[in-house]
Amino acid sequence: MNELNLMTWFADRKLDYLPKHFIPTNTPIDDAKHLWVLEKCKGRYYIGNKESTELSFLLHEDNIFFEDPQEAVLYELTWS
């Protein structure tokens, strides 16, 4: 049986704004990748676009930005 990840339930890791020091990734995020981030990563992150353009909104291509550069590299190596 899988253990409950308390960080997923009790930590407020997903931000509603993009801090300048966050590291961008090139691989678009989807539901499966977001679940992976919730379970495998520990740091804060932001999902969205650096520039909010009409085209990116229509295509729904959101990327993920990490506070921890190591988590950004791990995400890219796993999902790119």
trRosetta pair geometry for C-beta under 8 A, 3 or more apart (Angstrom, degrees):
i j d omega theta_ij theta_ji phi_ij phi_ji
4 8 7.9 -124 175 50 69 114
4 9 7.1 -6 169 -9 107 136
5 8 4.2 68 95 -2 108 113
5 9 7.2 145 92 -6 65 87
5 38 7.4 134 88 143 145 82
5 39 5.8 -177 -21 -128 163 65
6 9 6.0 -68 -150 46 40 101
6 10 5.4 -12 172 18 80 119
6 11 7.9 87 128 -17 68 94
7 10 7.0 -74 -118 53 19 81
7 11 4.8 -11 -161 8 64 131
7 13 7.3 42 167 -37 94 136
7 42 6.0 -68 -161 -130 163 71
8 11 7.5 11 -40 38 9 94
8 38 4.8 66 -122 170 106 100
8 39 6.5 2 -72 -84 133 54
13 41 8.0 154 167 108 152 100
13 42 7.9 -148 -112 164 144 32
13 43 6.9 130 -151 131 115 28
13 44 5.0 -156 -162 -108 68 54
13 45 6.3 30 147 20 97 79
14 44 7.6 175 -76 -156 17 70
14 45 6.2 -28 -108 72 61 80
14 46 7.3 119 -163 -103 62 39
14 47 6.9 -18 -150 3 109 101
15 18 7.4 140 101 -81 122 34
15 19 7.1 -13 127 -14 170 96
15 44 5.9 50 -31 177 109 113
15 45 7.1 -167 15 90 89 30
15 46 4.7 -44 65 -85 101 91
16 46 7.9 -122 -14 -129 3 96
17 46 7.0 -68 95 -120 27 135
18 22 6.0 -109 -165 40 76 139
18 46 4.8 164 -98 126 71 165
18 48 6.4 -119 -54 66 116 122
18 50 6.8 -167 151 -115 170 57
18 65 5.9 61 -136 48 101 158
19 22 5.1 111 68 -24 82 101
19 46 7.4 172 16 -30 72 140
19 67 7.4 32 58 -99 131 94
21 67 7.1 43 105 -138 96 73
22 45 7.6 116 -148 -138 127 46
22 46 5.9 5 -164 19 173 117
22 65 4.0 67 140 151 126 115
22 66 6.3 158 -164 75 87 23
22 67 5.6 -54 -109 -83 79 53
23 65 6.3 162 73 -163 38 72
23 66 5.1 -24 58 64 97 81
23 67 7.5 132 11 -126 86 6
23 68 7.8 -72 20 87 125 25
23 69 5.0 114 -47 -102 159 68
23 72 4.1 -81 103 -46 128 162
24 50 6.4 -29 -94 -56 138 123
24 63 6.2 35 -164 126 91 140
24 65 5.2 -34 -96 -104 54 92
24 72 7.7 77 83 -144 17 134
25 63 5.6 -173 70 -177 77 105
25 64 5.4 5 33 67 126 77
25 65 7.0 -161 4 -89 80 40
25 66 7.1 58 -37 -5 109 100
25 72 5.5 -161 -71 -156 97 88
25 75 5.6 -58 -104 100 154 127
25 76 5.6 -160 -143 -69 105 94
26 63 7.1 -35 -124 -129 13 132
26 76 6.9 56 36 -119 88 112
26 80 6.9 46 76 -108 101 121
27 33 7.6 -163 126 -134 114 158
27 63 7.4 121 74 -133 37 88
27 64 8.0 -20 79 29 79 97
27 75 7.0 -159 53 141 125 94
27 76 6.1 163 -3 -116 120 63
27 79 4.8 142 142 108 160 107
27 80 4.8 -125 -67 -84 128 76
28 61 5.0 -79 -111 -157 133 80
28 62 6.5 99 -155 66 84 44
28 63 6.0 -80 -107 -85 50 64
29 33 4.8 -137 -146 89 71 129
29 34 5.7 82 171 -60 116 85
29 37 7.7 -16 -136 -18 127 139
29 47 5.8 -88 59 -132 152 111
29 62 5.6 -51 48 97 98 92
29 63 6.4 118 -8 -144 95 25
29 64 4.7 82 -53 -36 136 106
30 33 5.3 90 48 16 64 103
30 34 7.0 -122 102 -8 30 94
31 34 5.7 -55 -145 35 30 112
31 35 6.5 32 156 -19 64 103
32 35 5.8 -52 -152 34 31 111
32 36 6.6 35 148 -20 62 104
33 36 5.4 -50 -151 34 36 117
33 37 6.5 40 149 -21 66 101
33 64 7.5 -146 132 -18 120 141
33 75 7.6 75 -172 -157 108 100
33 79 5.5 49 -117 -113 120 153
34 37 5.5 -49 -150 33 35 113
34 38 6.5 39 150 -21 64 103
34 47 7.1 1 -106 -84 114 149
34 64 7.8 172 -95 -80 74 134
35 38 5.6 -51 -150 33 34 115
35 39 6.4 18 157 -8 66 111
36 39 6.1 -68 -148 45 28 101
36 40 5.5 -9 171 9 70 122
36 78 7.1 -170 158 130 148 147
36 79 7.6 158 73 -63 156 121
37 40 6.6 -67 -118 51 20 89
37 41 5.0 -21 -163 21 63 126
37 45 6.3 -54 176 27 137 167
37 64 6.7 -142 -84 -156 157 162
37 75 6.8 18 -92 -104 98 119
38 41 7.5 -9 -55 46 8 87
40 74 7.5 -148 135 137 123 133
41 45 7.0 53 112 -36 149 131
41 66 7.4 -108 -159 -125 150 122
41 68 7.7 179 -163 51 107 126
41 71 4.7 74 -134 -145 119 127
41 74 7.4 162 -88 80 98 132
41 75 7.5 -4 -64 -62 135 104
42 68 7.8 34 67 -1 82 155
42 71 7.6 -141 39 -83 65 134
43 66 6.3 77 89 -170 123 92
43 67 4.9 -135 160 60 124 104
43 68 4.0 155 -6 -9 165 117
43 71 5.4 -146 37 -11 119 155
44 66 7.8 139 89 -157 52 53
44 67 4.5 48 63 -10 90 135
45 64 5.7 -1 179 -175 124 102
45 65 6.4 156 -162 80 70 51
45 66 5.1 -27 -105 -102 93 60
45 67 6.9 -119 -74 -5 48 81
45 71 7.5 -112 -75 121 113 139
46 64 7.2 155 80 -157 45 55
46 65 4.5 -10 58 57 96 105
47 62 5.2 46 171 155 88 131
47 63 7.5 -170 -147 93 57 31
47 64 5.3 -25 -99 -101 74 75
47 65 7.8 -169 -76 19 28 74
48 52 7.6 -30 171 -83 111 91
48 62 5.5 -43 -106 -143 22 105
48 63 7.4 -32 81 55 29 63
48 65 7.7 -38 49 4 77 111
49 52 5.7 135 75 -87 113 49
49 53 7.0 -96 133 17 154 77
49 56 4.7 72 -89 143 162 154
49 57 8.0 -101 9 -59 144 64
49 61 7.5 69 -82 92 114 75
49 62 6.3 -105 -47 -120 76 60
49 63 6.6 88 -101 23 54 91
50 63 7.8 -13 -22 53 84 126
50 65 7.8 108 -74 -66 85 135
51 56 7.3 131 89 4 76 148
52 56 7.0 -129 -148 68 36 123
52 57 6.9 44 -171 -54 78 108
53 56 4.7 89 58 9 88 101
53 57 6.9 -152 92 -6 46 87
54 57 5.6 -58 -151 37 32 113
54 58 6.2 30 154 -19 68 107
55 58 5.8 -55 -145 37 30 109
55 59 6.1 16 160 -7 66 112
56 59 6.0 -60 -138 47 30 103
56 60 8.0 119 163 -64 54 10
56 61 5.6 -94 -149 57 76 92
56 62 7.9 102 168 -77 104 50
57 60 7.2 19 179 -74 31 52
64 75 6.6 -108 81 177 130 161
65 72 7.8 -9 -159 -100 40 116
66 69 7.1 150 96 -88 113 23
66 71 4.5 -160 -164 88 150 107
66 72 4.1 -157 42 -62 128 86
66 75 6.8 172 -40 1 138 139
67 71 7.7 31 58 43 60 131
68 71 4.2 73 81 6 106 108
68 72 7.1 -176 94 -11 57 82
69 72 5.4 -52 -151 34 40 116
69 73 6.4 39 153 -18 69 102
70 73 5.7 -52 -149 36 34 110
70 74 6.3 36 152 -19 65 106
71 74 5.5 -51 -143 38 34 114
71 75 6.3 40 154 -22 65 104
72 75 5.8 -52 -149 34 29 113
72 76 6.5 26 153 -16 63 107
73 76 5.8 -57 -148 39 31 110
73 77 6.2 28 156 -17 67 108
74 77 5.9 -56 -143 39 28 109
74 78 6.2 24 158 -17 64 112
75 78 6.0 -64 -147 40 25 108
75 79 6.0 -24 173 21 65 117
76 79 6.8 -78 -128 54 19 81
76 80 4.9 12 -173 -23 66 126
77 80 6.9 -27 -91 27 14 104
